[in-house]
Amino acid sequence: MSFREAKQWRTLVVLALLLVAVVGSRPDRAMGQEQAEITRKVKTKVAPVYPDIARRMSITGIVKLVVVVTPSGSVKSTKVLGGHPLLINAAEDAVKKWKFESGPEETSGVVEFTFKSEN
């Protein structure tokens, strides 16, 4: 590989990393407004599995999700408000297994997961 090719490759990698950082840290607003913490009581919680790659890279942080809960108490959908891209899937997978108390109508609110290094 020539010096020029190596320089181009390095530039592409840096741009890709910057794109991941910008997309992962951009807080989207769900439904065009700021969401409050969810008020329905959680009957069953499932903790997220810390991704191995995130653990090896010592990536920590908070993932914020807007969660839509059906009247029966199951999670209908999620929308990412913020968090590191390597942690988002683990948070979404976990919250989709949560069960909330039943309610008269569909509700939504913000759920936060904190990922900490255990080292």
Secondary structure, DSSP 8 states (H G I E B T S, - for coil): --HHHHHHHHHHHHHHHHHHHHHHH----GGGS---B--S-EEE-------HHHHHTT--EEEEEEEEE-TTSBEEEEEEEE--HHHHHHHHHHHTT-EE---SS-EEEEEEEEE----
